[in-house]
Amino acid sequence: MPRGYWIPHLDVPDMDKFQAYRTTADAWHTTNGSKLLARGGRREVMEGKMRARNVLREYNSYAVALAAYSSPEYTRAHALREGHAICDFLIVEGYDGPQPPPIGAPPAPAPLKGYWIAQIDVTDADGYEPYTVANQTAFGKFGARYLVRAGQYEAMEGHARTRHVVVEFPSYDAALACYRSPEYQAAKALRVGNADIDLLVIEGYNGKN
């Protein structure tokens, strides 16, 4: 069964006022079976725009992720950030289909993984399709694995594009190197004019931020 993911994008004008929400939500998350994959690590916006703070949290399924957001526990936590953050909050279905075929030796793994978080509006589906084929070369070379690939989603708060992709890499450096590689840049050229995209590369969670 595919996993489910919370992907909040936030601007927090006053972290002191936001802290009560984070403390309450974090305490509940330790009991609900979810896993924090990314929050507060190094980040770079490669294309488009993203809010300043981005979170990636994994649940056992899409249904569980949706239910968690609507739970009394999270409703109480959510109330504590009202007025203290601007948030685009997505819940997306994970991916359990074929992965990019490995090409050569993958980059050495690091203690913290790296992730691409992409929001996409496809403006020309036929024109976009060659990109989805061509990017497999770069992904295979850099050890990429899809966590999310255009599954079901629900925008719980704020704005969302219509297609969502999350790609996991062995490290943050590998995630950056993949984007900057000649292989990916060649693939990217195939989607220019066929899609609008916001693409963030973010480091995995280090247990501190």
N, C-alpha and C positions, 0 to 999 in steps of 0.2 A: 504493500500500500504506500502511495506517495506521502511524504511528509507534508506538513504545513508550516508556513513561515509568517511571522510578523515582520513588517518592514516599515517602521516609523522613520520619517524624516522631520527633524525639528529645528526650529530656531528658538533659542532660550535666551531672552533678554536679561534675565536675572537668575543666575544659578542658585543663589541662596534661597529664593522663593520656590524654585523648582525642586529643591532637595527633599522636601516632605513627600512629594509624589514619588521620587526615585527610591527613597528609603522604604516606603510602604509597598511599592510595586516589587522591589527587589526581594523583600522578605517573603512575599507571596510566591514569587517565581521559584524560590528554593523548594517549594512544596508541590508544584503543579507539573513536574516532569519535563519542563521545557529546558532548552539548552541555549545559552547566549553565545552566538558565534562571532559577533562583531559589535563593538561599541567604544567610541572614544579613542580608537587607535589612529595611527597615521592614515592620511587620506589624501586623495588627489582627484579633483573633478577633471576628467579627460575630455568630456564634451557636454555642452548644455549647461544646466544649472542644477544644483542640489542644495538643500538646506545644510546648515553648519554641523548639525549633529545627526548621525545616521546609525540605526540599530538593525541588527539581523538576529532574529530569535527563532529557533527551530522547535516545532511541536511534532508529536507522533503522527498527526494527520491534519488535513485541512479542516475537517469537521471539529477536531479538538481545538485547533487554533481559533476558529470562529467562536466556539463555545467559551473559550477562555476570555475573549474580549468582552463577551456579554455577561460574564459571571458577576455575582455580587461582590466578590473580592476585588476584581479589577475595576468595577464601577466605582467602588469607594476610593481606590487609588486615583482613578481618572479625575475625579472631582478635585483632587488636590493640585492638579496642574492646570485647571481652568483659569485662564487669564495670565498664566505664567509661561506659556509656550505656544508657538504657532506650529501646527503639526499636520503633515500629510501622512495618513496612517493606512497602510495596505496590509491585507491578509491575502496570501497567495498560495496556491496549490503547488506542491513540489513535483519533481519530474522523476520518473522511473523508467525512461526509455533508453535507447542506445546512447553510449557516451562517445566522445571523440576518440578515434583509434590512436593509441600511442605512436609517436614517431621518434625513434632513437631513445636515448636515456633521458628521463625527465629531470628537471632541476632538483637539486637536493632539497628535501623537506626542511622546514624551519620550525622552531617551537610554535610560532604563530602562523596560521595560514593567511592567504590573501583572497579577496573576493572582488569580483565585478558585480555591481548592482546597477542594472540598466532598466530604464523606463523608455518605451518606444511607442510611437505612433507610426504605423506603416501606411504610407501614402500611395504606394503602388505595389501590390502584393506580387505581381509577376516580376517586377523589377527587383524586388527585395529577395526573392528566392535564391538567385545565384550567390548572394552574400552568405546565406545560411549554409551553403555547400562549401564555399571558399574558406570560411573562417575555421573549418575543421583542421586545416593544416597547422595553423598557428596554435590552436587549442591542443592538438595532439603533441606538438613539439614542447609545449610548456606545461604539460601535465594537468590540463584543465578537466574539470568535472562539473557537469550541470547539476545544480540543486533545484533550480526553477527554470522552466522553459515554456512560457506562453500557456500556462495552465489557467484554471479558474482563478478569479480574484474578486475581492470586494474592497472598495474604498470606504473605510470606516469613517475617515475624517479627511477633509481637505481635497486636494487635487490628485489625480492619477492619470497617467497615459493608459493606453489600451493593451499593451503587450509588456510583459515583465520577464526579465531573465536575470538569474543569479548564477555566477560561475565561480567555483572554488579552485584555488591554485595551491601548490605546495608551500608558497610563501608570498608575502607582500611584494618582494622584489621580483618574483616570477610573474606575478600578476601585472606589474608595471612593464616588465620586459616583453611580455606577450603583446600588450597593446602597442608598444613602440617598435615591434619587430617588423621587418620588411614583409613577412608573410601576412601579418594582420593588416598592415597598412594597405596591402594590395586588395585584401578582402573588403576593407572599409570603403575603398574607392567604388566598389560595386553597389554599396547601399546609399552613397551620397545622391541626393535627389529622390530617393525612394522611401525615406523614413526620416522622422525627426526623433532625436534621441537625447536623453540625459544619462550620462555614464559616469559612475563613481568607482574608483578603486580604493578599497579600504582594508586596513590590516585587521586580523582577527583579534579577539578579546584577550586581554592580558590579565584579567582578574582584578584590575585596579581602577579602571576609569568608569 
